[in-house]
Amino acid sequence: MKRITRRTMLATSAAFAVAPALAQSSKIMTLVVPFPPGGSTDALARLLQSHLQTKLGRTVLVENKSGAAGSLGAAQVAKSPPDGSSFLVTFDSHAVIPAILEKPQVDVEQDLVPVFLVGTAPYVIAANASRPFKTFADVIAASKAKPGSVQYASVGIGTLGHLAMTLLAKKAGVEITHVPYRGGGPAMNDVLGGHVDLIAGSAALVTAQLGPNLRPILQLGRERLPVLKDTQTAIEAGFPDFETLAWWGIFAPKGTPPDVIASMAKSVREILSEPAVAAQLRETQQMTLVLADAKDFGTFFAKQVSIWGQVVRENNIKA
């Protein structure tokens, strides 16, 4: 029988310490996006994919699993092994799932754990340029003169564009008609075509189309974006403390070890701290990089669930 020396015991202990990491690194990592290809979340996931693959030395895939307000993709990740092989890369509507769906397939606060908050960007309200609306005050005046006559497009029922406009209209004491679409492309096309008066969408969606056919009239961040320096914020327009932010974040299945979560957060932070990558997100998504780790992201997410869940319930909004 081979004698077990102290050196052997130390070597064995070291092997066991690194074995889980080695096993993990040999397994394919999947970034699940709960929306169709082509949107901002998909773009972020594919940006991370290439850099993570190089940094971690392992295969990283992006899988689009859309449906049920983003809950299908979220549920898939929640049911995945909590070993660092599956992460959810998602958008702000993730916080609305508990309120908007009667029987969601996933409990977003219990079945998933926050990993990293990438960044935020304000929602923006814009008008077809043929309409007489130069400011949101013009929209309010028209809606008071003829309730329900002004229409706005959003990327779907229960999305933050829809909820923000619902809240603004309520605070202003007016009725503005909601026209929901399945995605930013169809919504924007109908506004540009003059079929709908307004759109409430993320800054990335709206600023990409500004020009002869589209005019920004209100932005919902606390400060004006550099690309919208002449457009009022909601706070400046008379809605105290009003803010609606798009946000992008990463979640993992419940039970994922803290060291795996910390390692993923560290890797993503390093990738997004590269000047060229950060500039790309700022320019294409109008994103302010937050780069918050699990604890701070968890606090932020709980607040988002509370705020928008209340708006859904108070206005009886159903998916």
N, C-alpha and C positions, 0 to 999 in steps of 0.2 A: 504494500500500500504506500502510495506516495505521501511523504511527510508534508503536512500543511504548516508552512512557515508564516511568520508575520508579513513577510513580503508578498507571499501568495494571497493572503487574506486581503491586503491592501489593493492588490491588483484586481482581485475578484470584485471588491467593493466598487472600485473605479469603473469596472466594466458594466456593472449593474447600474451605476449612476448615469452613464452615457448611453446605455442600451435603448431606453425609451426614446431619446432624442434621435438616435441613429435609425430606429425603426420608423419613427415619424417622418424623418427626412427622406426615406425611401418610398413613402406612400404619396400618391397623387393628392394634391390640395385642390379643392374645388371652391371657387368663389361663386356663390349662387346669387343671381340677380332676379328679383321677383317681378320683373317687368320685361316687355319685349326688347329685342335688340334696337339700338339706335338712339336711345334716350341718354340723359346725362348720367344716370346711375350705371348703365351699361358701359358708357365711355370711361367712367372712373375705374370700374372693375377691370377693363381691358388695359388701361394704363398701368394699374397695379400688377396685373398678371405678368406682363413682360419683365418688370423690374423685380418682382418677387422671385420669379423663376431664376433670374441671374443671381440674386442675392442669396437665395436659399439652396440653390443647386438641386432643385427638385422640379418635377412637372407640376405646373399650375394651370388649371382649366377654368374657363368661365362658362357657367350654365345658366341660361335664361329659363326661368320657371315662372311664367306669369299666370295671373288669374286670381279671382276673389279678392280684389283690392290689395294684392301683394301677399295675401296670407298663405297661398299655396307654396310659394318659394320659402317663406318663413317657416312653415310647418315642416318642409323637407329638411331644412337645416336643424330644426329642433329635434327631429327624430334621428339625426345622424350621430355616429359615435363621437363622443366628446374628446377627441384625441388630436385636434388641430388639423384634421383633414378636410373640414367643411366650415366655411364661414359665409355669413349673409352680408352682402353689400347692398344697402338699401337707402331709401329716400324718406323725406319727412312724413309721407302718408302712413308709414309704419306705426306712428304714434296714434293714429285714428282707428286702427283695426279693432280695438276692444269696444269702441263706442258705435262704429258704423255697421258692424256685422252682428246679426242676432246670435249666430252659432259659429264663431270663428274656429278654424281648425288648429289654432295655436294661441296660447296665452303669451303675448309678447313680453309681459313683465316677469313671467315665471319660467317659461320654457327656454328662453334665450338670455344670454348675459351680454352686456355691453363690452366691447373691446376697444373701440377707437372712434372718436368724432373727428371726421376729416375737416369739414368746414361748413359755412353757411352763406346764403345769398338772399337778398330781399326779394319778395314778390313784387311785381310791377303791374299796374293797370294801364292799359293802352287802348286808344280808340282808333277806329278806321278814320283816316285823315279826311274823308268826305263829310264826317259828322261834325257838328258845331262845338264839340266838347274840347276845350283847351285846358280845363282844370276839372278836378272832381266836383268842385262847387257847381259847375255847369251841369254835371250829371244829376246832382241832387236837385237843382232847380227844375230840370226837365222831368224828373221823376215825380216831383211834387205837383207840377202842372198836369201831368198825365200819368198816374200811377201804373207801373208795369210796362210802360212804353219803351223804356230803355232795356236792351238785352245785353248780357255778357256771356262769353264762352269761358269754360274751364276745361281742364283735362279729365274731369270726371266728378261724379257725386262723391262728396266727402273728402275731396282733395283740399289742400290748404287754400288754393285759389278760390274755391267755392265757399269754404268756411269763412275766409277773410271778408269776402264780399257780402256774405250773409250778415256778418257782424257789423260791417261798415254801414250797410243799409239800415240795420236795426238802430244803430246809434244815431243815424241821420234822420230816422223816422220816415223812411221812404221805401217803396217797393221797386226792386230791380229784378227783372226776369232772368232766371238762370237757364242757360242752354249747355248741358254737359256733353262732352265728347269723349271718345276713347283714345286719348293721347293728344300731345301737343301739336302734332302735324295737322290733323284734321281741324282742330280748333282754330289754329292760326290761319289756315287756308280760308276758312269761312269768314274770318274777320277781315283778312286782306281783300277778299272778294266782295266785301260789303254786305254779306248776308247777316252778320251779327255786328252790333255796334262796338262792343268792347271785348277785351280779353283780360283775364286775371291769371297771370302765369309767372313762372320763375324769371328772374332777370336774364338768365341764359336764353330762354325761349323768346322773350320779348325783344331784348336788345339786338339779337341777331337779325331781326326783321325790320328794325326801324328804318324809315325812309319815306318816300313819297306817299305810301299807302297806310302808314302806321305812325301814330303820334303818342308818346308817353304822356300820361296825365297825373300819375301818382305812383310813388314808390313807398314800400312798406317797411323799410329799414329805419333805424334811428338816425342814420346819417346818409346824405346823398352819395350815390355812387359817382365816381369821376366821369363815367360815360353818360350820366344823367344829371349833370351838375345844375341844369336849369329846371329840373322837375321836383316839385315839392314832395316832402315826406308826409305821411299821414299825420304825424305829430304837428308839423308845420301847418297842415290844412285844418287843424282844429280838433283832432282826435287824440287827446292826451294819452301818452304811454302806449300808443297802438303800434304793434310790431308783428309782422308775419315773415318768418324766415324759412326758406327752403334749407334743408340740411341733409348731409350725406354721412352715413356712419356704418360701422362694421359690428356685427354681432356673432356670437358663437353659441353652440348648444350648451344648455345648462349642464354643469358638471365638468366643463373643460378646466383642466388644472390652471391655477393662477400663473404658473411659470410659462405655460403655453400662451396664455392671453397676453402676458407682459412681453413675451418674445415677438408675437405678431404685432403688437402695438409699437414696439421699438423698431421693427423692420419697416413698417408703414411710415412711421415718423421720419426715419432716415431717408426713405424714398421721396417723400413729399417735401422734405427740406432742401432737396437739390434745386438750385435756382431755376433750371430749365423746366423742371416738372411743375414747380410752384407757379411759374409764369404761365404755363400752359393752362392750368386750372383757373387762374385769375382772368385770363383773356377769353377762354372759351366758355366758362361757366359764370363769370363775374363773381367768383367765389372768394370769400375771406377765409383763409386757412386758420382753423382753430387748433387742430392737432392736440385734442384732449384725450388723456388716457381713460381707462375704464371707470374709475371713481367719478371723475368730473362729468364724463359722458352719461353715466347713470343718473346723476342729479339733473342734468339737462333734459334727458329723455323723460324722466318721471314728471317734470314740469310740463313738457309738451303733451304728454298723455292727459294730464289734468286739465290744462287750458282748453285743448281742442275737444276733448271728450265732453266738457261742459257745454261748449257751443253746439255740438251734435245733439245732445240730450235736450237742451233748452229749446231748440228749433225743430225737434222731432225729425231729424234728417235720417233717411234710411238708404242703404245701398240698393 
